[in-house]
């Protein structure tokens, strides 16, 4: 488990700049399977599952984790797949909380079995 997963998400209310690309890339190295978009404003990861029921169970766990953290991802999912994208809506970019939530998602039991 990443040390990031042990941190609490600190909600961003706006008024702060997004992380510079260099900081985002450094935090990304602490996560497996996540990618940074071209303009360094979002991270995302694809997860694969054997069926729809497992995918849905994973999404439900992400929802509970995100709600508990007060930080909410964009989620696309269907039969056997889920794509999770994170950024801080209030600033249109990335903050440390995005990487913390990504690590918390990675720590979920179903994430460990995802391809």
Buried (B, 14 or more C-beta within 10 A) or exposed (E): EBEBBEBEBEEBEEEEEBBEEEBBEEBBEBBEEBEBEEEBBBBBBBBEBEEEEBBBBBBEBBEEBBEEBEBEBEBEBEEBBBBBBBBBEEBEBBBBBBBBBBBBBBBBEBBEEBE
